[in-house]
Amino acid sequence: MTYGIDFGTSNSVVARWTGSATEVIRLDSAALPAEWNRPGFDELFPSVVSLRDIQRTLCFGWSAKCDTAEPQDAVKRMLASRPVAMNAGDAAAGTVPEEHEVWLGDEPFRSTAVAAALFHRMREGARRNLREMDEAVVTVPANATGAARYRTRAAARLAGIKVKALINEPTAAAISYAHDFPGEGRFLVFDWGGGTIDVTLLEHYDGIFDEIASRGITALGGLEFDEELVKLVLHKLGTAPERLTRQEARRWRRHVELTKIALSQPGTDQVLFEPLGGLAPVVIHRDEFEQAVEPLVRRALVPLEECLRDVGLTAEDLDAVLMIGGTSQIPLVRREVERALGTAVVDSRLCKPMTAVARGAAITAAEIDGLIPDTTISVATSHDLGLSFEAGGQRGFATLIPRYSTLPARGTRSAMPAVRGASKVVLEIVEGDGERAADDERTFPLARLELPVPQPDAEPSSNVFDVDYHYDRNGILKVHAKARHTGVVILDEELDCFGPDGTPIAQGIDRELERLLRRIDEPAPRTAQPEPARVEVTTSVLEMQEDPADEPGPALVVDGRGIMTAGRTAASPRPPSMRLLGSALREVRRRYAQHHVVAVIGTDLVDLVEYDEQDILEQAVAEGLVVTVPSASPHAVLNVAQQLDAVVVSMEDLRRLRTPYPWIMEKGRFVKLARVERHWVFT
């Protein structure tokens, strides 16, 4: 049976081909809460994973979204980018992980493993509907990076779903529309959902769908609209809900999202927002909401203009304008797109904004299986593929395969050593905009490949490599390199390494997925009971004091900044964790039982600690277990350690500061701490 999967930032949808039409499979409708029971919402599977508050077991979909205190969403965004180093030293020391991590309780999991768990749950949902989803066409944003495409396919494959093809989301929506309302011409698809915006131009003639241009923004969607609505509500309240319980905070977040949805319905001009925590209700008017989000809408029109300009077209050249994704259905967005183009958009009843992508993917799968004759789908690359090279203080970009090349696409280029005696040739492969420098923020490094030179002592011209770069139909890159003079193949592999060190991202993720799925039935370990949270965690901190009978050893200073923010990234913006610091300090205390242990953190982190952990922090400071400094930089930590003549424990390699602090190189003065799975390891 043939399936299509729309793996979304906020919601996912699964559809199947029935032989003449498409059908959406309701994966999680039984768990749909009453307040979310709106037309079409029973067809959605929220792309959310979380731990249940009491049982501490893993849950997905509507239960994770609405019934837990710490839902983790926007995993799809994490697949597209690399974590950002906290400071310049992180990247230099090689401590930046190859991909984002999602924290479930006190345990981190790589984003690919969490995405695989979501795919696994979708497959289980289809099975509950007496369907076996072993194969599927999966959609990705039109402007998805090579990393996002590989990781999406890897996640589905780990979940037991063979990916027959990856297809761009706007193309899938156009296929769905053209199937329901046969007609040819030039379509513009404005795809704006929970996490990304893509604007794509397609031509549909003689059963062929051909992408001719695409532009987008990878981190702009419904999540940003929620943030603006929160600011608006807080401004009207004249306060912030700082003393809400965890349960109230969860309800506050979802209440904001429901308010946004209500304000997006035709005929709704105002919504009564009833905050929790004893705050008075306020009325949110649609014009206030639209004024708050207007800057976001203006940003979204930029890729619309760029897309038309890229191919020299105007709105008069379009035969249909399709708007898909939840954010595209906000009345202000639809009005502004119509104003910018000077033409009406297709009615949402004719192209269902939330399910069109999955339906188009199912149709594509049927076309691949030969069930729909006389249909051909052509996808184009959304970025320039190139090589990065040194160019006078910045990185140059040598284009190999230009943007908008129809897949499959190929580019070739020779390479040879720069000087005689070189033992290797380095290829730094990147995706981005060939008109910009390769170290521009819009450029994504794919991999750094090294080709061993067969005859290092020979002239460079005797060591020429012919390198072939090949995108398959899915947009997955394969690299083939052979020595020109001998014909020996040096490299022939699919590019699956998106970390700066070339580490394959699939390594060990299958075991990580197994460990994650065990949490469905097995409670996750915790450092504290939920109620009252303070008692057990505080006890754990107090246990770190020395027994008066013990002979005290040298003081030991722990760099708390890195520990409290371990796993926190721009894509996973969780507050600093006192529980995480407590678990690390317990391990330090066990390892160095005779030492007086003190942690150093900055006041900037103190201000970010969650309300229910503030008492724990205050008691730890009062008892001398935690020392606060204005800014807990590595220098501040070393200054404290120097005053106490102490041993230093840190997750960073502080030996890079050996010039101002030469004593750090003395034996026994520095201990490196790392988190492996859920264990603290000393190196």
Buried (B, 14 or more C-beta within 10 A) or exposed (E): BBBBBBBBBBBBBBBBBEEEEBEBBBBBBEBBEEEBEEEEBBBBBBBBBBBBBEEBBBBBBBBBBBBBBBBBBBBBBBBBBBBEBBEEBBEEBEBBBBBBBBBBBBBBBBBBBBBBBBBBBBBBBBEEEEBEBEBBBBBBBBBBBBBBBBBBBBBBBBBEBEBBBBBBBBBBBBBBBBBBEEEEEBBBBBBBBBBBBBBBBBBBEEBBBBBBBBBBBBBBBBBBBBBBBBEBBBEBBEEEBEEBEBEBBBBBBBBBBBBBBBBBBEEEEBBEBEBBBEBEEBEBEBEBBBEBBEEBBEEBBBBBEBBBEBEEBEBEEBEBBBBBBBBBBBBBBBEBBBEBBEBEBBEBEEBBBBBBBBBBBBBBBBBBEEBBEEBEBBBBBBBBBBBBEEEEEEBBBBBBBBBBBBBBBEBEBEBBBEEBEBEEBBBBBBBBBBEBBBBBEEBBBBBBBEBEBBEEEBEBEBBBBBBBBBBBBBBBBBBBBBBBBEEEEBBEEEBBBBBBEEBBBBEEBBEBBEBBBEBBEEBBEBBBEEEEBBEBBBEBBEEBEBEEEEEEEBBBBBBBBBBBBBBBBEBBEBBBBBBBBBBBBBBBBEBBEEBBBBBBBBEBBBEEBBBBBBBBBEBBBEEEBBBBBEEBBBEBBBBBBBEBEBBBBBBBBBBEBEEEBEEBEEEEBBBBBEBEEEEBEEE
